[in-house]
Amino acid sequence: MDDFGSDAHAWAERARSNIREGVMAFCSGVNKDHTLASDSLCLNMVKQIDKYLEKLFNNPMVVNTPEGSVTLYLQRTNNILDQFFRELNRGNRRKTGNNAMQRMLNNMLVDAPLVKNLDNPDYMALLLNDKADFEELFASMNPLFSPKEIQLHSGVDRILSGFRKIIRLRALPEHMIWLAANDH
């Protein structure tokens, strides 16, 4: 390991040790302070810390790579996801002026957060596979269907599965009128 690596490792160990000492001091402080000992939130936090103490302060993992061994300090929280959703929430508030995001998140495609990976240069390099951009990547790919197969499958008169059942409902016109009248 180079000097920077050993310094970074020593710094991380000191930080981890300081954090552990702080957490342990908090837990013992809750037990000694009568005000904190009567607070159910503090007691529940201490209970969770006691339950997961060994997992909170696991040793870092050493992984062997072609360039040598690398020490990984695993996150014990979901900070990356929290940051992503804070950024998403902030962008939504700027765009709509609305503080509530429930409707937007419910309507969001499940894989939409994966689009955030497109900001990561390493991910893009892996995805593009030595191509300059998506245009070049897609141009180099073999088509899944021939033009004749695409023409056969491109019928606009086709009804999606499940819609036939809806169309056959006797009360469909009344239900559509009710929905239109009660649009929120």
Residue, then its C-alpha position, 0 to 999 in steps of 0.5 A: m500500500d502506498d503512503f496515501g493508502s496507509d494514511a487513509h486507512a489510519w484516518a478511517e480507523r481513527a474516525r471509526s474508533n471515535i464514532r464508536e466511542g461517541v456512540m458508546a458514550f451516548c448509550s451510557g449517558v442515556n442510562k445515567d441521565h434521568t431525563l434521557a432514561s425516561d424518553s422512549l425515543c432515546l431508550n428505543m435508540v439505545k435498544q437498536i444500537d445494542k441489538y446491532l452494535e457488532k454490525l454497526f462497527n464491523n471491520p473493513m473488508v480487504v479485497n484482492t484486485p489485479e492492482g493489489s489489495v483494496t480496503l473497503y469500508l462498507q456503508r452501514t446506512n442507506n445514505i446513497l439512496d437518501q441523497f438520491f431521493r433528497e435530490l429528486n425531491r428538491g428537483n420536484r419542488r423547483k419544477t412544480g412548487n409542490n412539496a408533496m411527492q407521493r403522486m410523482l413517486n407512485n407514477m414513476l417507473v420502477d427503474a427510473p432511479l437507475v437512470k441516475n447511474l448515467d451520471n457515473p462515468d465508470y458506469m457509462a464507460l462499461l455500458l458504452n463498451d468503447k463507443a462514443d455515445f448511445e447513438e454509436l452503440f445502438a448503430s453497432m447492434n444487430p436488430l432483434f427483428s427484420p423490417k418484415e417482422i416489425q411490420l407484422h407486429s406493428g398493428v395499431d388495431r390490436i387491443l391490449s390484453g386485459f382491455r377486452k374484459i374492461i370493454r365488456l363491462r355493462a356499467l362501463p359508460e356509467h363508470m366513465i361518466w362518474l370518473a369524469a364527474n369526480d375527477h380530482 
